[in-house]
Amino acid sequence: GRVDHDPDVGAVVVGFDRYVNYYKLQYAQLCLSENRGCQFIATNLDRVTHLTDAQEWAGNGTMVGAIRGCTGLEPVVVGKPSPLMVDIIAGQCGIVDRSRICMVGDRLDTDVAFGRDNGLRTCLTLSGVTGEDELLGHAPRKAGTEGIHPEFYVETINDFVA
């Protein structure tokens, strides 16, 4: 068979899609390979995601990897840990000293890495992806989190409410 594609597509944006399929991968590959100047954009490279408390699910990085594999292209990452978001926020809010911003999140490899790499303070909340045992070295670290440490950590985001 043959998959037809729109020759006017100027960007393939890969975000989390629980209905990803071979047709979508082929369509993306055709646009990126055959449409001159077509950009490959990824919202994030998360290895896994948590759709339920029961288990980890393949994350957006899996989908990005499939398209990277069939095109040989590297995406422009617009979400964490890319600096694009913090550059826009700091610019629009007139924040020169980024150490006055604290990135709060539940993932070492995206949230804390984003803060660290962009000169922000970092606070890990233990109510999500990274647990206290992993953070403190009592359990093995997930791949890609080695050497990443927050400045602060809290049990839940509720700890910020007085």
LODREN-735387 format. One record per residue: residue in one letter; x, y, z of N, C-alpha, C, O in turn. Coordinates in steps of 0.02 Angstrom, whole numbers, padded with zeros to 5 digits, always signed. Each point is the difference from the previous one (the first is absolute). Layout:
// residues N
AXYZXYZXYZXYZ ...
END
This chain:
// residues 162
G+00040-00059+00000-00040+00059+00000+00042+00063+00000+00062-00003+00000 R-00096+00057+00000+00032+00066-00002-00038+00047+00047-00061+00000+00002 V+00099+00039+00035-00029+00051+00043+00011+00067-00033+00057+00020-00013 D-00110+00015-00001+00006+00068-00027+00006+00048+00058-00028-00011+00053 H+00065+00065-00064+00007+00050+00052-00006+00070-00030+00007+00009-00060 D-00021+00039+00103-00009+00069-00021+00069+00032-00009+00038+00005+00048 P-00021+00015-00108+00066+00029-00013+00009+00070+00032+00055+00026+00000 D-00109+00003+00026+00005+00066+00031+00012-00003+00076+00006+00052+00032 V-00002-00112-00003+00014-00006+00071+00070+00027+00013+00048-00021-00032 G-00043+00069+00078+00063+00032+00014+00033-00021+00065+00057+00018+00014 A-00094-00057+00027+00028-00023+00063-00036-00063+00023-00061-00006-00009 V+00098-00039+00037-00027-00059+00033+00013+00011+00074+00057+00002+00023 V-00111+00005+00016+00005+00011+00071-00020-00064+00036-00056-00025-00008 V+00102-00002+00047-00012-00063+00034-00013+00014+00074+00044+00022+00036 G-00106-00035-00016-00021+00004+00069-00027-00068+00020-00008-00044-00043 F-00007+00035+00106-00023-00065+00022-00065-00019-00036-00046+00041-00004 D+00043-00102-00021-00057-00024-00038-00012-00074+00018+00038-00043-00021 R-00090+00031+00060-00012-00070+00019-00029-00041-00058-00011-00060+00007 Y-00002+00092-00063-00027-00035-00059+00050+00001-00058-00019-00004-00058 V+00083+00010+00075+00051-00001-00053-00006-00066-00038-00015-00052+00029 N+00028+00055-00094-00004-00061-00041+00049+00006-00059+00031+00052-00009 Y-00026-00104-00029+00048-00002-00054-00015+00053-00053+00046+00030-00028 Y-00109-00019+00013-00019+00050-00050+00026+00069+00021+00029+00036-00041 K-00038-00017+00105+00023+00065+00023+00076+00005-00004+00027+00053-00018 L+00008-00106+00034+00073+00000-00005+00022+00008-00073+00046+00038-00015 Q-00078-00074-00030+00017+00005-00071-00015+00070-00027+00040+00027-00038 Y-00097+00001+00058-00018+00067-00022+00052+00051+00023+00022+00043-00039 A-00001-00048+00101+00052+00045+00027+00065-00009-00039+00032+00049-00019 Q-00013-00111+00008+00061-00015-00037-00002+00030-00070+00049+00029-00022 L-00105-00035-00013-00006+00028-00067+00005+00076+00001+00036+00029-00041 C-00070+00003+00087+00002+00073+00003+00072+00024+00013+00024+00046-00032 L+00009-00077+00080+00068+00020+00018+00051-00015-00055+00048+00037-00010 S-00059-00092-00024+00048-00021-00051-00012+00033-00068+00048+00011-00038 E-00110+00005+00022-00016+00024-00067-00021+00073-00004+00003+00030-00054 N-00023+00000+00109-00021+00071-00001+00059+00044+00019+00023+00000+00057 R+00002+00036-00106+00058+00043+00011-00012+00048+00058-00051+00036+00002 G+00098-00035+00046-00004+00046+00056-00047-00021+00056-00009+00037+00048 C-00022-00095-00054-00047-00023+00052+00040-00011+00065+00052-00033+00000 Q-00078+00062+00055+00035-00004+00064-00027-00057+00043-00060-00015-00001 F+00105-00015+00038-00016-00054+00047+00002+00031+00070+00053+00020+00023 I-00111-00017+00010-00006+00032+00065-00028-00050+00050-00048-00036-00014 A+00079+00033+00072-00024-00045+00054-00020+00042+00060+00034+00048+00018 T-00090-00066+00012-00021+00036+00060+00042-00019+00061+00009+00040+00045 N+00016-00102-00044+00044-00023+00054+00030-00067-00021-00021-00030-00049 L+00069+00008+00088+00033-00065-00013-00010-00048+00058+00042-00044+00012 D-00097+00051+00024-00013-00042+00058+00003-00074-00019-00035-00022-00045 R+00076-00015+00081+00008-00072-00012-00065-00037+00017-00022-00043-00038 V-00007+00061+00094-00063-00031+00021-00048+00055+00025+00021+00056+00013 T-00084-00075-00008-00050+00045+00027-00045-00040+00047+00001-00062+00000 H-00039+00096+00040-00043-00033+00049-00073+00016-00016-00026+00051+00022 L-00006-00094-00060-00070+00009-00016-00044-00025+00056-00056+00024+00010 T+00082-00072+00028-00035-00027+00058+00052-00011+00055+00060+00003-00013 D-00083-00016+00072+00045-00016+00055+00025-00072-00004+00047-00018+00036 A-00076-00022-00079+00014-00071-00003+00068-00016-00031+00032-00049+00019 Q-00010+00090-00068+00062-00017-00035+00024+00060-00040-00037+00048-00012 E+00100-00053-00010+00028+00050-00045-00020-00020-00071-00004-00059-00017 W-00007+00110-00025-00018-00011-00070+00055+00031-00043+00033+00047+00021 A-00024-00074-00080+00048+00029-00047-00017+00074-00010-00057+00017-00014 G+00107+00026+00020-00011+00072-00004+00011+00027-00070+00012-00037-00048 N-00015+00103+00043+00007+00034-00064+00068-00013-00032+00006+00000-00061 G+00046-00011+00102+00065-00015-00028+00000-00062-00043+00041-00007-00046 T-00086-00039+00061-00007-00061-00040-00023+00017-00070+00026-00026-00050 M-00076+00070+00045-00027+00020-00065+00051+00042-00038+00008-00008-00061 V+00027+00052+00097+00052+00040-00032+00055-00046-00027+00025+00009-00055 G-00008-00060+00095+00052-00047-00021-00018-00038-00063+00043-00013-00041 A-00106-00004+00033-00022-00036-00060+00010+00045-00062+00023-00024-00052 I-00041+00087+00058+00008+00045-00057+00073+00018-00011+00022+00006-00057 R+00015+00002+00110+00073+00011-00005+00031-00059-00037+00043+00008-00043 G-00065-00069+00061+00029-00060-00030-00013-00006-00074+00044-00023-00037 C-00103+00043+00014-00015-00009-00072+00021+00060-00042+00000-00005-00062 T+00018+00061+00093+00021+00058-00039+00074+00017+00009+00030+00032-00043 G-00002-00052+00100+00069+00019+00015+00006+00072+00024+00055+00026+00006 L-00112+00007+00006-00001+00070+00021-00006+00007+00075-00028-00043+00034 E+00056+00097-00007-00007+00017+00071-00054+00053+00005+00000+00048-00039 P-00045-00054+00088-00053+00049+00006+00023+00063+00036+00050+00000+00037 V-00086+00054-00048+00005+00059+00042-00047-00013+00058-00060-00009-00010 V+00086+00009+00071-00042-00013+00059-00023+00067+00028+00040+00043+00016 V-00106-00035-00011-00028+00063+00023-00024-00003+00072-00014+00052+00030 G+00010-00111-00001-00020-00008+00070+00060-00014+00043+00057+00005-00024 K-00069-00021+00087+00054-00015+00047+00042-00058-00027-00027-00048-00027 P+00092+00051+00033+00041+00050+00033+00028+00055-00046+00049+00033+00018 S-00079-00022-00076+00022+00052-00046-00007+00070+00033-00047+00011+00038 P+00093+00035-00053-00004+00067+00030-00054+00045-00030-00012+00054+00026 L-00020-00075-00079-00048+00043-00035-00053+00030+00047-00013+00060-00002 M-00018-00102+00043-00053+00024+00045+00025+00051+00049-00031+00053+00008 V+00086-00067+00026+00024+00046+00051+00026+00064-00032-00005+00054+00031 D+00032-00057-00090+00022+00060-00035-00059+00047-00012+00005+00060+00012 I-00061-00088-00034-00060+00040-00013-00029+00028+00065-00015+00059+00004 I+00008-00102+00046-00028+00021+00064+00042+00055+00033-00026+00051+00020 A+00092-00062-00016+00044+00049+00031-00001+00065-00039+00000+00054+00030 G-00001-00058-00095-00002+00060-00041-00064+00040+00008+00001+00060+00009 Q-00058-00095-00010-00064+00034+00006-00012+00028+00070-00034+00051+00008 C+00063-00082+00042-00009+00023+00069+00057+00046+00024-00001+00024+00056 G+00050-00012-00100+00055+00044+00018+00046-00028+00054+00029+00038+00038 I-00024-00104-00035+00042-00032+00051+00071-00010-00028+00010-00038-00047 V+00037+00074+00076+00069-00005-00022+00037-00054+00040+00038-00039-00028 D-00050+00038+00093+00033-00048+00045-00043-00063+00004-00048-00002+00039 R+00065-00048-00078-00040-00061-00003+00001-00040+00064-00042-00044+00009 S+00089+00058+00035+00002-00037+00063-00059+00021+00045-00009-00029+00053 R-00029+00078-00074-00060+00021+00037-00061-00042-00022-00054+00007+00029 I+00064-00050-00078-00053-00044-00024+00014-00070+00028+00057-00023+00000 C-00109-00010+00024+00008-00069+00024-00043-00046-00043-00060+00008-00005 M+00092-00057-00026-00035-00051-00038-00021-00055+00047+00042-00031+00033 V-00107+00019-00028-00027-00053+00042-00029-00054-00045-00039+00015-00045 G+00059-00077+00056-00026-00054-00040+00014-00068+00032+00032-00004+00052 D-00058-00048-00084+00006-00067+00028+00049-00045-00037+00003-00060+00014 R+00033+00087-00061+00047-00040-00039+00070+00029+00003+00010+00060-00009 L+00039-00102+00023+00069+00022+00000+00024+00016-00071+00033+00051-00011 D-00049-00096-00037+00029+00006-00067-00029+00056-00042+00030+00019-00050 T-00088+00007+00068-00027+00056-00038-00007+00062+00043+00031+00051-00015 D-00069-00054+00069-00014+00058+00041+00063+00027+00034+00016+00059-00007 V+00018-00101+00044+00059+00022+00037+00057+00016-00049+00036+00049+00010 A-00028-00090-00062+00052+00014-00050-00014+00067-00035+00046+00039-00013 F-00109-00025-00002-00020+00063-00030+00020+00058+00044+00031+00049-00023 G-00047-00053+00087+00019+00053+00046+00075+00009+00005+00025+00056-00006 R+00009-00110+00017+00073+00002+00007+00034+00029-00062+00043+00043+00005 D-00064-00068-00063+00033+00021-00063-00015+00072-00019+00034+00029-00042 N-00086+00000+00074-00020+00068-00019+00010+00051+00057-00027+00055-00003 G+00067-00075+00054+00017+00047+00053-00056+00013+00050+00002+00051+00034 L-00050-00096-00029-00056+00008+00047+00014-00039+00064+00041-00046+00000 R-00074+00064+00053-00001-00042+00060-00043-00060-00016-00042+00003-00046 T+00050-00058+00082-00038-00060-00016-00030-00031+00063+00031-00003+00053 C-00092-00021-00061-00035-00034+00055-00037-00060-00029-00041+00007-00046 L+00057-00065+00072-00032-00062-00022-00057-00017+00046+00007+00000+00061 T-00065-00014-00090-00056-00024+00041-00002-00076-00007+00003-00027-00056 L-00007-00007+00112+00006-00073+00001-00066-00037-00014-00004-00060+00008 S-00047+00097-00029-00066-00031-00010-00011-00024-00071-00055-00018-00019 G+00108+00017-00021-00008-00020-00070+00049-00053-00021+00003-00054+00030 V+00036+00069-00081+00044-00049-00031+00058-00022+00046+00012-00060+00007 T+00022+00108+00024+00058-00016+00041-00020-00004+00073-00028+00047+00028 G+00043-00103+00003-00015-00010+00071+00060+00015+00044+00056+00008-00025 E-00068-00005+00089+00053+00017+00048+00056-00052+00000+00059+00018+00003 D-00076-00082-00007+00052-00052+00000+00048+00008-00059+00060-00006+00008 E-00087+00021-00066+00042+00010-00059+00042+00063+00009+00060+00000-00014 L-00091+00054+00037+00035+00063+00009+00059-00007+00047+00055+00026-00013 L-00066-00061+00069+00052-00005+00052+00048-00058-00011+00043-00012+00042 G-00051-00025-00097+00046-00053-00016-00014-00067+00034+00042-00044-00001 H-00103+00037+00029-00019-00063+00031-00031-00048-00050-00013-00058+00016 A+00001+00082-00076-00027-00041-00055+00038+00022-00063+00025+00056-00004 P-00020-00101-00045+00036+00018-00061-00030+00060-00035-00061+00009+00000 R+00104+00031-00030-00022+00058-00039-00026-00024-00067+00025-00048-00029 K-00076+00083+00004-00025-00013-00068+00052+00025-00050+00037+00047+00014 A-00034-00079-00071+00048+00020-00052-00009+00073-00017-00056+00025-00007 G+00112+00010+00002-00001+00070-00019-00006+00048+00059-00002+00061-00010 T-00002-00087+00072-00007+00044+00058+00064+00002+00042+00003+00036+00050 E+00047-00073-00070+00062-00003+00038+00031+00070+00005+00004+00035-00050 G+00017-00016+00109+00033+00064+00010-00046+00061+00002+00024+00056+00005 I-00088-00066-00009-00047+00056+00002-00030+00003+00071-00030-00048+00023 H+00040+00105+00010-00024+00008+00069-00035+00067+00007+00026+00051-00022 P-00085-00050+00053-00033+00064+00012+00031+00035+00060+00033-00031+00042 E-00043+00096-00038+00023+00037+00059-00045-00014+00060+00024-00002+00056 F-00088-00006-00069-00050-00012+00052-00045-00057-00022-00004-00015-00059 Y-00030-00015+00107-00054-00047-00018-00054+00002+00052+00012+00016+00059 V-00073-00032-00081-00059+00001+00044-00040-00065-00014+00007-00030-00053 E-00048+00010+00101-00041-00060-00010-00050+00010-00057-00004-00041-00046 T-00034+00095+00049-00050+00015-00052-00001+00074-00013+00029+00039+00038 I-00061-00019-00090-00008+00070-00017-00041+00036+00055+00005+00061+00008 N-00044-00099+00028-00040+00028+00055+00044+00029+00056-00023+00041+00039 D+00086-00061-00037+00046+00027+00051+00012+00075-00008+00025+00033+00046 F-00042-00006-00104+00008+00072-00012-00059+00041+00029+00006+00060+00008 V-00060-00094+00007-00060+00035+00026+00005+00003+00076+00010-00051+00034 A-00016+00111-00007+00006+00009+00073-00064-00020+00035-00003+00004+00062 
END
